[in-house]
Amino acid sequence: MSQEQMKEAFRRVVEEAYSQGDLKVLDDVFAPGFVEHQAGIVPPTVDGVKGSIAFLRAAFPDLRLSLEEIVASGDKTWARITARGSHQGPFMGVPPTGKPFAITVLDVCRFENGKVVEHWGVADQLALMAQIGALPKPAQSKS
């Protein structure tokens, strides 16, 4: 698989699965034995990723991911993504606030035989929770 093909497969996951909610694209791009290493995705399989996307899209139905940078080398792709949306459904115990958010997500995928076999990801969850108003306001000091 060429580096350009790896980037295209990754782009499909970002644009079609996350931004459009087309979960069947994961069956095309991920290997049957795919392993998810990102914390919080249970089970750590293709089905777990599908469940995570459905959960995110229920809380943020206008979720859009923008691929800011992508690099392919050897059997891996690395990407910096901006995730944007508005809080329209319950999320992590927080009722909908309607507030918008924009956060950075970093992802690495490893390919084998033309399919994604492993994924590692880090989303700026603290920034997300702060932007939707889920964190307590800092106490004002009395000077």
C-alpha positions in Angstrom: 0.0 0.0 0.0 1.4 3.4 -1.0 1.7 6.3 1.4 -0.9 8.1 -0.6 -3.3 5.2 -0.3 -2.8 5.1 3.4 -3.6 8.8 3.7 -6.7 8.4 1.5 -7.9 5.5 3.8 -7.4 7.7 6.8 -9.1 10.6 5.2 -12.2 8.4 4.6 -12.4 7.5 8.3 -12.2 11.2 9.2 -14.6 12.6 6.6 -17.0 9.7 6.0 -17.2 8.0 9.3 -16.8 10.8 11.8 -18.0 13.8 9.9 -20.8 12.1 8.0 -21.7 9.2 10.3 -21.2 6.5 7.6 -20.0 3.7 9.9 -19.9 1.1 7.1 -16.7 2.8 5.8 -14.9 1.3 8.8 -15.6 -2.2 7.4 -13.9 -1.2 4.2 -10.8 0.5 5.8 -10.2 -1.5 9.1 -8.9 -5.1 9.2 -11.1 -7.7 10.9 -8.6 -8.1 13.7 -8.2 -4.3 14.2 -7.1 -3.2 17.7 -8.0 0.2 19.2 -5.5 1.6 21.7 -7.3 4.9 22.5 -8.5 5.0 26.1 -12.3 4.8 26.7 -13.2 2.9 23.5 -14.8 -0.3 24.6 -14.5 -2.9 23.2 -11.2 -2.0 21.6 -12.4 -3.3 18.2 -14.0 -2.0 15.0 -17.4 -2.3 16.7 -16.1 -0.3 19.7 -15.0 2.5 17.3 -18.5 2.4 15.6 -20.1 2.7 19.1 -17.8 5.6 20.0 -18.7 7.5 16.7 -22.4 6.9 17.3 -22.0 8.2 20.9 -20.2 11.3 19.8 -22.6 12.0 16.9 -25.6 11.7 19.4 -24.0 14.3 21.7 -22.7 16.5 18.8 -24.9 15.8 15.7 -23.1 18.5 13.8 -19.6 17.0 14.5 -17.1 17.8 11.8 -13.4 16.8 11.7 -10.9 18.7 9.6 -7.7 17.0 8.7 -5.1 19.7 9.3 -2.0 17.7 8.7 -1.3 14.1 7.7 2.1 12.3 7.3 2.6 8.7 6.1 5.8 6.9 6.7 6.5 3.2 6.6 3.3 1.4 7.7 1.9 4.4 9.7 0.0 7.6 9.3 0.1 10.5 11.8 -2.5 13.2 11.7 -3.5 16.4 13.5 -7.2 17.0 13.3 -9.6 19.8 14.5 -12.9 18.5 15.8 -15.8 21.0 15.9 -19.4 20.8 16.8 -22.0 21.9 19.3 -23.3 20.1 22.4 -26.8 19.1 21.4 -27.2 15.8 23.4 -26.1 14.3 26.7 -22.3 13.8 27.0 -20.5 12.2 29.9 -23.3 13.0 32.3 -23.6 16.6 31.1 -27.0 17.7 29.7 -26.9 19.5 26.3 -25.7 23.1 26.6 -25.8 24.1 22.9 -22.3 25.5 23.3 -19.8 25.1 20.4 -16.4 23.5 20.7 -13.2 23.2 18.7 -10.5 20.8 19.9 -7.3 19.2 18.6 -7.1 15.5 18.1 -3.8 13.6 17.3 -4.0 10.1 15.7 -1.7 7.4 14.5 -2.8 4.4 12.4 -0.8 1.4 11.5 -1.6 -0.4 8.2 -1.0 -4.0 7.2 -2.1 -5.6 3.9 -4.0 -2.4 2.9 -6.1 -2.1 6.1 -5.8 -0.3 9.4 -4.8 -2.8 12.0 -4.1 -0.5 15.0 -5.0 3.0 16.1 -3.8 5.3 18.9 -5.5 8.6 19.5 -5.5 11.6 21.9 -8.3 14.1 21.9 -8.1 17.3 24.0 -11.0 16.2 26.3 -10.2 18.8 28.9 -10.7 21.6 26.4 -13.9 20.0 25.2 -15.3 19.8 28.7 -14.3 23.4 29.4 -15.8 24.7 26.1 -19.2 23.0 26.7 -19.3 24.3 30.3 -18.9 21.0 32.0 -16.1 22.2 34.3 -16.6 24.3 37.4 -15.5 27.9 37.1 -12.3 28.8 38.9 -12.8 30.5 42.2 -12.2 34.2 42.2 -9.5 35.2 44.7 -10.3 37.9 47.2 -7.4 40.3 47.0 
